């Protein structure tokens, strides 16, 4: 029993920092975007921020939230949930959409 508890605690310790450092994964507001032919996750994320560090975080969050495994998952017509920071949670300036 102790081994199971230790294994679970170690697993949580390994995975927790990933979600704690990416504030987009803690968002409670989302936009829905329909993928168009030629869109990439980064292209869509760039509509929401101009900051390169935030762009990387948002790109990673979109991939995780929408369970995108490869480029083949980005088919035209697919709906994606995009986490949106509100002004209370971040000083992020949102680019025009």
KOLSEFI-858720 format. One record per residue (C-alpha): residue number from 1; residue in three letters; x, y, z. Coordinates in steps of 0.2 Angstrom, whole numbers, plus 5000, padded with zeros to 4 digits. Example, Ala and Ser with C-alpha at 12.3 -4.5 7.8 and 13.67 -1.06 7.14 Angstrom:
# KOLSEFI-858720
<1, 'ALA', <5062, 4978, 5039>>
<2, 'SER', <5068, 4995, 5036>>
This chain:
# KOLSEFI-858720
<1, 'UNK', <5000, 5000, 5000>>
<2, 'UNK', <5014, 5012, 5004>>
<3, 'UNK', <5022, 5009, 4987>>
<4, 'UNK', <5006, 5014, 4978>>
<5, 'UNK', <5004, 5030, 4988>>
<6, 'UNK', <5023, 5034, 4985>>
<7, 'UNK', <5020, 5031, 4966>>
<8, 'UNK', <5005, 5042, 4966>>
<9, 'UNK', <5014, 5056, 4975>>
<10, 'UNK', <5029, 5055, 4964>>
<11, 'UNK', <5018, 5055, 4948>>
<12, 'UNK', <5009, 5070, 4954>>
<13, 'UNK', <5025, 5079, 4958>>
<14, 'UNK', <5031, 5076, 4941>>
<15, 'UNK', <5015, 5082, 4932>>
<16, 'UNK', <5010, 5096, 4943>>
<17, 'UNK', <5023, 5109, 4938>>
<18, 'UNK', <5017, 5108, 4920>>
<19, 'UNK', <5000, 5114, 4924>>
<20, 'UNK', <5005, 5126, 4938>>
<21, 'UNK', <5017, 5136, 4927>>
<22, 'UNK', <5005, 5138, 4912>>
<23, 'UNK', <4991, 5150, 4918>>
<24, 'UNK', <4981, 5146, 4902>>
<25, 'UNK', <4978, 5129, 4909>>
<26, 'UNK', <4969, 5137, 4924>>
<27, 'UNK', <4957, 5148, 4914>>
<28, 'UNK', <4939, 5146, 4916>>
<29, 'UNK', <4934, 5156, 4900>>
<30, 'UNK', <4935, 5149, 4883>>
<31, 'UNK', <4932, 5155, 4865>>
<32, 'UNK', <4927, 5143, 4852>>
<33, 'UNK', <4937, 5144, 4835>>
<34, 'UNK', <4933, 5134, 4819>>
<35, 'UNK', <4949, 5128, 4811>>
<36, 'UNK', <4951, 5134, 4793>>
<37, 'UNK', <4961, 5125, 4779>>
<38, 'UNK', <4980, 5129, 4783>>
<39, 'UNK', <4977, 5135, 4801>>
<40, 'UNK', <4990, 5129, 4814>>
<41, 'UNK', <4989, 5129, 4832>>
<42, 'UNK', <5002, 5143, 4833>>
<43, 'UNK', <4993, 5153, 4820>>
<44, 'UNK', <4977, 5152, 4830>>
<45, 'UNK', <4986, 5156, 4846>>
<46, 'UNK', <4994, 5171, 4838>>
<47, 'UNK', <4977, 5179, 4836>>
<48, 'UNK', <4976, 5180, 4855>>
<49, 'UNK', <4993, 5187, 4860>>
<50, 'UNK', <5008, 5196, 4853>>
<51, 'UNK', <5020, 5191, 4867>>
<52, 'UNK', <5031, 5177, 4862>>
<53, 'UNK', <5032, 5168, 4879>>
<54, 'UNK', <5013, 5169, 4881>>
<55, 'UNK', <5011, 5163, 4863>>
<56, 'UNK', <5021, 5147, 4867>>
<57, 'UNK', <5011, 5144, 4883>>
<58, 'UNK', <4994, 5147, 4874>>
<59, 'UNK', <5000, 5135, 4860>>
<60, 'UNK', <5004, 5121, 4873>>
<61, 'UNK', <4987, 5124, 4882>>
<62, 'UNK', <4977, 5123, 4866>>
<63, 'UNK', <4986, 5107, 4861>>
<64, 'UNK', <4982, 5100, 4879>>
<65, 'UNK', <4964, 5106, 4881>>
<66, 'UNK', <4959, 5100, 4863>>
<67, 'UNK', <4969, 5083, 4864>>
<68, 'UNK', <4979, 5087, 4848>>
<69, 'UNK', <4991, 5073, 4845>>
<70, 'UNK', <4997, 5078, 4827>>
<71, 'UNK', <4995, 5090, 4813>>
<72, 'UNK', <4982, 5078, 4806>>
<73, 'UNK', <4970, 5083, 4821>>
<74, 'UNK', <4969, 5101, 4814>>
<75, 'UNK', <4956, 5097, 4800>>
<76, 'UNK', <4946, 5111, 4793>>
<77, 'UNK', <4929, 5113, 4802>>
<78, 'UNK', <4935, 5106, 4818>>
<79, 'UNK', <4930, 5117, 4833>>
<80, 'UNK', <4944, 5121, 4846>>
<81, 'UNK', <4942, 5128, 4863>>
<82, 'UNK', <4954, 5142, 4866>>
<83, 'UNK', <4957, 5148, 4884>>
<84, 'UNK', <4955, 5166, 4886>>
<85, 'UNK', <4963, 5176, 4900>>
<86, 'UNK', <4953, 5190, 4908>>
<87, 'UNK', <4961, 5205, 4914>>
<88, 'UNK', <4959, 5200, 4933>>
<89, 'UNK', <4969, 5185, 4930>>
<90, 'UNK', <4983, 5192, 4919>>
<91, 'UNK', <4990, 5208, 4913>>
<92, 'UNK', <4990, 5200, 4896>>
<93, 'UNK', <4985, 5211, 4881>>
<94, 'UNK', <4974, 5202, 4870>>
<95, 'UNK', <4977, 5205, 4851>>
<96, 'UNK', <4963, 5208, 4840>>
<97, 'UNK', <4954, 5192, 4834>>
